[in-house]
Amino acid sequence: MIEAKNLILKLEKNNINFFCGVPDSILKNFTNYLENYKKKKHLICANEGGAVGLAIGNYLSSKKITCVYMQNSGLGNSVNPLVSVAHKKIYSIPMLLLIGWRGAPKLNDEAQHKKQGLITKEMLKLMDIKFLELRNKIDLKKIPHLIDYGVKNKTPVAIIVKKNVITGRNIQKKIKKVNVDRSVFINELLKLSDNKCKIVSSTGYISRDLFRLSNNNFLKRKNFYMIGGMGHAQMVAYGVANFSKNKIICLDGDGSIIMHLGSSPIFAGYNKNNLKYILLNNESHESVGGQFCISKSINFKKLSRSLGFKRYFLLKRDKNINNILNKFLKSKLNSFLEVKINSDNLESLPRIRDVLKVKDNFMSIKK
């Protein structure tokens, strides 16, 4: 095991003094330590490709390399800037990628990580990115050589890390119960929307909580849980609604909408009245450690209107759920509902494992 503090000190000693990326559960001790850094040393990004772009800009300005952290599922978001800009055959920009290796071979993990975990090394090889698997304190000694290789050859390099390798102080974040409880809201949504209404839910605790609350009525509720593909729930919901007469609800999170915000004006431009959007906003990346999310500084009322939504609803208290949710569901205009929710860190929420059953149930296929 490696202390997060020791890893960061090792990187700083090797002239890496800027960190950016997208939070990951495997790297949460690492990113929790970084949360005390100033913006000039650390910045949480909307998506992994943007973080790579930031690292490119940092090098162009300072001639220093950046540590870009991400989950291996985020490699897809970063392939384009890594291969078409930073690659040694293009602009030759060095940086250090720190990658949480979900779904690593021989380790049990969730369904969405199985394939990505198997091809992570191959993806790095295809992109000509030299990498090191960080397993113990001995491997810390190899990091300077990897960084030196990246600097001398002006190319991205990477460190991949499995679960429970990076340790640190268990930071207990203070939870203020001032807004709506996610579970209470989802339960009311299930009660007020009829069984023909289909829900497409974003990855993380949102899908897991919806799955838990729908489980007793599993065969009647037509939910599709985005266990992976963060940021793509809007377009999946749009695609379903476009070829369906059913009412479709996209149940999204703040980190998710920000990750691929370009989908939102397309979603808002949908011209039938069977599609609605709900944003559950807790201003954090809750399921991967509760790190800060830039959503705190966004006025979603103004944003939703500028994106093209015709009506905006805001829910901040449990006591108002029934009234506001009813108005939102009955609205015939393209509507955006923002729900300010509490962070509760319910890591005991069930995992969604039988994903083919979920798909078949959603599509009403019986076997």
Buried (B, 14 or more C-beta within 10 A) or exposed (E): EBBBBBBBEBBEEBEBBBBBBBBBBBBBBBBBBBBEBEEEEBBBBBBBBBBBBBBBEBBEEEEBBBBBBBBBBBBEBBBEBBBEBBBBEEEBBBBBBBBBBBBBEEEEBBBBBEEBBEBBBEBBEEBBBBBBBBBEEEBBEEBBEBBEBBBEBBBBBBBBBBEEBBBBEEEEBEEEEEBBBBBBBBBBBBEBBEEEBBBBBBBBBBBBBBBBBBEEEEEEBBBBBBBBBBBBBBBBBBEBBEEBEBBBBBBBBBBBBBBBBEBBEEBBEBEEEBBBBBBBBBBBBBBBBBBEBBBEEBEBBEBBBEBBBEBBBBBBEBEEBEEBBEEBBEBEEBBBBBBBBBBBBBEEBEEBEEBEBBEEBBEEEEE
